Amino acid sequence: MNVPVLNASGCLDALTAPEVAATLDAFVTKTVTPLPREGNPPPRIAEVDGWMLNSIGLQNPGIEVFSTSVLPRLQDLGVPLWVSVGGFSSSDYKTCCERLDDLDAAQVIELNLSCPNVDEAPETVVELVQASRSATSKPLYAKLSPATPDIAELARSVADAGANGLSLVNTLRGLALDQATLRPRLALGTGGASGPALRPIALACVYACANAVELPIVGIGGVMSGADVIDFIAAGASAVALGTVLFADPLSPARIRDELERARSRGYSSAVEIRRLAHGLAFASRT
């Protein structure tokens, strides 16, 4: 079963570990903003049962330095590059997309529309997608929050606004306290929660959106094994992204592919087949 395996944005430094990034079917960059950002103060990462909390704060060199100095080096990986962009207004998203539009190295743009570690843009998610769409002809993937009240309806709206695909899901806001001091373990208090405990939430979002729109979906959230990938494909994803697992097991892309290959022995030969089991024949027939 050929399932594209990517990394979740911010979970792999390709310039530090190029041998890992080169094993992916596409590399997703850390989110880049118009201006450089130092990120949030440390501590910025904490582990809790079933979760990892992070509050990096979109640390990045800014779109100009990224475009001229970082992106050319990433091309040496020899895999397709997805560039994650973010910001604090529709003009920020538009600026980044305009800068990337004529750069062949950036094959897909992922819109980080739901980072829980920074202030949100005043515009709606739909307006941010519309602004981005007006600035580029490249494929746009909208990365949505699992905290959205009706994610299926939001998926319809961003599809109408010009998104070509969905990345589901981003992290949830969480808090971890030091048991000795009862103070937050992250400098800013809360952070984005990822890890295995996020998986059933992400699966529910993929399942709902796959029934709502016919856009390709990258399933993200607690993927640790080949069995987890099968769950996401059955729910309606067309690709998966590895996040927290890369911190504990940098070689997980190869391992997970081996586990997927062994899934053939269970009789799962295609994505259409396993989606039929999860959704029924009517859904599978349109994929």
FENSULWO-V813359 format. One record per residue. N is the residue number from 1. SS is DSSP state (A for helix, B for strand, O for the rest). PHI is phi in whole degrees, -180 to 180 (999 if undefined). Layout:
n:N ss:SS phi:PHI
n:N ss:SS phi:PHI
This chain:
n:1 ss:O phi:999
n:2 ss:O phi:-93
n:3 ss:O phi:-117
n:4 ss:B phi:-60
n:5 ss:B phi:-117
n:6 ss:B phi:-115
n:7 ss:B phi:-106
n:8 ss:O phi:-76
n:9 ss:O phi:-54
n:10 ss:O phi:88
n:11 ss:O phi:-103
n:12 ss:O phi:-154
n:13 ss:O phi:-93
n:14 ss:O phi:-67
n:15 ss:O phi:-79
n:16 ss:O phi:-88
n:17 ss:O phi:-128
n:18 ss:A phi:-65
n:19 ss:A phi:-67
n:20 ss:A phi:-78
n:21 ss:A phi:-59
n:22 ss:O phi:-70
n:23 ss:O phi:-86
n:24 ss:O phi:-84
n:25 ss:O phi:-81
n:26 ss:B phi:-162
n:27 ss:B phi:-107
n:28 ss:B phi:-103
n:29 ss:O phi:-74
n:30 ss:O phi:-65
n:31 ss:O phi:-62
n:32 ss:B phi:-113
n:33 ss:O phi:-119
n:34 ss:O phi:-57
n:35 ss:O phi:-108
n:36 ss:O phi:-61
n:37 ss:B phi:-135
n:38 ss:O phi:-81
n:39 ss:O phi:86
n:40 ss:O phi:-83
n:41 ss:O phi:-70
n:42 ss:O phi:-79
n:43 ss:O phi:-71
n:44 ss:O phi:-121
n:45 ss:B phi:-136
n:46 ss:B phi:-146
n:47 ss:B phi:-102
n:48 ss:B phi:-136
n:49 ss:O phi:-57
n:50 ss:O phi:79
n:51 ss:B phi:-138
n:52 ss:B phi:-128
n:53 ss:B phi:-103
n:54 ss:B phi:-137
n:55 ss:O phi:-139
n:56 ss:O phi:-68
n:57 ss:O phi:85
n:58 ss:O phi:59
n:59 ss:O phi:-62
n:60 ss:B phi:-168
n:61 ss:O phi:-84
n:62 ss:O phi:93
n:63 ss:A phi:-65
n:64 ss:A phi:-70
n:65 ss:A phi:-64
n:66 ss:A phi:-58
n:67 ss:A phi:-67
n:68 ss:A phi:-92
n:69 ss:A phi:-116
n:70 ss:A phi:-89
n:71 ss:A phi:-58
n:72 ss:A phi:-60
n:73 ss:A phi:-71
n:74 ss:A phi:-67
n:75 ss:A phi:-60
n:76 ss:A phi:-66
n:77 ss:A phi:-65
n:78 ss:O phi:78
n:79 ss:O phi:-124
n:80 ss:B phi:-58
n:81 ss:B phi:-112
n:82 ss:B phi:-106
n:83 ss:B phi:-106
n:84 ss:B phi:-86
n:85 ss:B phi:-123
n:86 ss:O phi:-151
n:87 ss:O phi:167
n:88 ss:O phi:-125
n:89 ss:O phi:-165
n:90 ss:A phi:-63
n:91 ss:A phi:-67
n:92 ss:A phi:-63
n:93 ss:A phi:-64
n:94 ss:A phi:-64
n:95 ss:A phi:-60
n:96 ss:A phi:-64
n:97 ss:A phi:-66
n:98 ss:A phi:-62
n:99 ss:A phi:-67
n:100 ss:A phi:-86
n:101 ss:A phi:-59
n:102 ss:O phi:-102
n:103 ss:O phi:-101
n:104 ss:O phi:-63
n:105 ss:O phi:-64
n:106 ss:B phi:-87
n:107 ss:B phi:-87
n:108 ss:B phi:-137
n:109 ss:B phi:-113
n:110 ss:B phi:-100
n:111 ss:B phi:-92
n:112 ss:B phi:-80
n:113 ss:O phi:-101
n:114 ss:O phi:-152
n:115 ss:O phi:-72
n:116 ss:O phi:-84
n:117 ss:O phi:-104
n:118 ss:O phi:-138
n:119 ss:O phi:-64
n:120 ss:O phi:-84
n:121 ss:O phi:-68
n:122 ss:O phi:-71
n:123 ss:O phi:-78
n:124 ss:O phi:-74
n:125 ss:A phi:-58
n:126 ss:A phi:-62
n:127 ss:A phi:-66
n:128 ss:A phi:-67
n:129 ss:A phi:-65
n:130 ss:A phi:-61
n:131 ss:A phi:-64
n:132 ss:A phi:-66
n:133 ss:A phi:-63
n:134 ss:O phi:-70
n:135 ss:O phi:-105
n:136 ss:O phi:-153
n:137 ss:O phi:-100
n:138 ss:O phi:-71
n:139 ss:B phi:-60
n:140 ss:B phi:-115
n:141 ss:B phi:-109
n:142 ss:B phi:-92
n:143 ss:B phi:-93
n:144 ss:B phi:-108
n:145 ss:O phi:-87
n:146 ss:O phi:-72
n:147 ss:O phi:-84
n:148 ss:O phi:-64
n:149 ss:O phi:-57
n:150 ss:O phi:-134
n:151 ss:A phi:-71
n:152 ss:A phi:-66
n:153 ss:A phi:-67
n:154 ss:A phi:-64
n:155 ss:A phi:-61
n:156 ss:A phi:-62
n:157 ss:A phi:-67
n:158 ss:A phi:-72
n:159 ss:A phi:-65
n:160 ss:A phi:-65
n:161 ss:A phi:-81
n:162 ss:O phi:120
n:163 ss:O phi:-70
n:164 ss:O phi:-98
n:165 ss:B phi:-166
n:166 ss:B phi:-125
n:167 ss:B phi:-113
n:168 ss:B phi:-131
n:169 ss:O phi:-138
n:170 ss:O phi:-84
n:171 ss:O phi:-76
n:172 ss:B phi:-100
n:173 ss:B phi:-74
n:174 ss:B phi:-141
n:175 ss:B phi:-137
n:176 ss:O phi:-125
n:177 ss:B phi:-110
n:178 ss:O phi:-72
n:179 ss:O phi:-68
n:180 ss:O phi:-83
n:181 ss:O phi:-105
n:182 ss:O phi:62
n:183 ss:O phi:-92
n:184 ss:B phi:-57
n:185 ss:O phi:-81
n:186 ss:B phi:-102
n:187 ss:O phi:-59
n:188 ss:O phi:-92
n:189 ss:B phi:95
n:190 ss:B phi:-94
n:191 ss:B phi:-156
n:192 ss:B phi:-82
n:193 ss:B phi:-97
n:194 ss:B phi:-131
n:195 ss:O phi:118
n:196 ss:A phi:-56
n:197 ss:A phi:-67
n:198 ss:A phi:-79
n:199 ss:A phi:-58
n:200 ss:A phi:-63
n:201 ss:A phi:-69
n:202 ss:A phi:-64
n:203 ss:A phi:-61
n:204 ss:A phi:-64
n:205 ss:A phi:-69
n:206 ss:A phi:-62
n:207 ss:A phi:-59
n:208 ss:A phi:-66
n:209 ss:A phi:-71
n:210 ss:A phi:-64
n:211 ss:A phi:-83
n:212 ss:A phi:-95
n:213 ss:O phi:-137
n:214 ss:O phi:-107
n:215 ss:O phi:-80
n:216 ss:B phi:-65
n:217 ss:B phi:-126
n:218 ss:B phi:-95
n:219 ss:B phi:-85
n:220 ss:B phi:-135
n:221 ss:O phi:141
n:222 ss:O phi:73
n:223 ss:O phi:-73
n:224 ss:O phi:-122
n:225 ss:O phi:-152
n:226 ss:A phi:-62
n:227 ss:A phi:-63
n:228 ss:A phi:-65
n:229 ss:A phi:-61
n:230 ss:A phi:-59
n:231 ss:A phi:-59
n:232 ss:A phi:-66
n:233 ss:A phi:-67
n:234 ss:A phi:-63
n:235 ss:A phi:-70
n:236 ss:O phi:134
n:237 ss:O phi:-75
n:238 ss:O phi:-107
n:239 ss:B phi:-155
n:240 ss:B phi:-131
n:241 ss:B phi:-125
n:242 ss:B phi:-95
n:243 ss:O phi:-121
n:244 ss:O phi:-57
n:245 ss:A phi:-59
n:246 ss:A phi:-66
n:247 ss:A phi:-72
n:248 ss:A phi:-90
n:249 ss:O phi:-140
n:250 ss:O phi:-61
n:251 ss:O phi:-90
n:252 ss:A phi:-60
n:253 ss:A phi:-57
n:254 ss:A phi:-68
n:255 ss:A phi:-62
n:256 ss:A phi:-66
n:257 ss:A phi:-64
n:258 ss:A phi:-63
n:259 ss:A phi:-67
n:260 ss:A phi:-66
n:261 ss:A phi:-63
n:262 ss:A phi:-68
n:263 ss:A phi:-64
n:264 ss:A phi:-60
n:265 ss:A phi:-69
n:266 ss:A phi:-86
n:267 ss:O phi:94
n:268 ss:O phi:-92
n:269 ss:O phi:-99
n:270 ss:O phi:-152
n:271 ss:A phi:-64
n:272 ss:A phi:-59
n:273 ss:A phi:-63
n:274 ss:A phi:-76
n:275 ss:A phi:-68
n:276 ss:A phi:-61
n:277 ss:A phi:-67
n:278 ss:A phi:-83
n:279 ss:A phi:-112
n:280 ss:O phi:104
n:281 ss:A phi:-64
n:282 ss:A phi:-62
n:283 ss:A phi:-69
n:284 ss:A phi:-61
n:285 ss:O phi:-70
n:286 ss:O phi:-96
n:287 ss:O phi:-89
